[in-house]
Structures are given as structure tokens and as C-alpha cells.
């Protein structure tokens, strides 16, 4: 089954099939590591989150976009995410 892309003007997003929610939330973080494994349950978020493969239009950089419902969850992700 084909997954629809989301075009925001800033990004072209490809939803992860593991997303429980099909929503792009307000609090977002682009990580320029397209092949890093981001397992969302490991971060123990309190609110809803989604993960997208992302193409940043401004510089044509590929990566991933994490979007969070709660700003505290985005802060948690930024603090704990290590791409290595």
C-alpha cells in the first residue's frame, strides 16, 4: 500500500508505517541522519509523537523529522537522541 507524502513547503515528508498517529504536530525537530534508527517508544514520551523521513526543501538535505504534541517531549528527544 502506497503511503501519501505530506508537503509543508519547508519539508516533503514520508510517514513511517509504524506511526500510531497520522498527524504532523506543532513541535518538530529535523535530524540530518536519514539512516539513524529512531525507536520512538525508547524515549517514553508522554504525549503523541510521529516520525517521518524528510526532505528539507531549502537545502535538499535528507533526514528525519520527529513531531511531538508536547514541547516537553521534544525537549526530551533533543536531550536523549544520539545518532551514533
MOHUPE-V484494 format. One line per field, one symbol per residue. ss: DSSP state (H for helix, E for strand, L for the rest). phi: phi as a letter, one per 20 degrees, with the letter a starting at -180 (. if undefined). psi: psi as a letter, one per 30 degrees, with the letter a starting at -180 (. if undefined). A space follows every 10 residues. Layout:
ss = ???
phi = ???
psi = ???
This chain:
ss = LLLLEEELLL EEEEELLLLL LLLLLLEEEE ELLLLLLLLH HHHLLLLLEE EEEEEELLLL EEEEEEEELL HHHHHHHHHH LLLL
phi = .fdfecddne cddcfffefe cdceefecce decfdfeddg gfelfedebc ccfcdefgcl eeaccdccfd fffffffffe fcfe
psi = kkkklkjfee lkkjkkffkf khkjlejkkk khifgkjjje fffhleakll kkkkjjeegg kkblkkkkek eeeeeeeeef kjf.
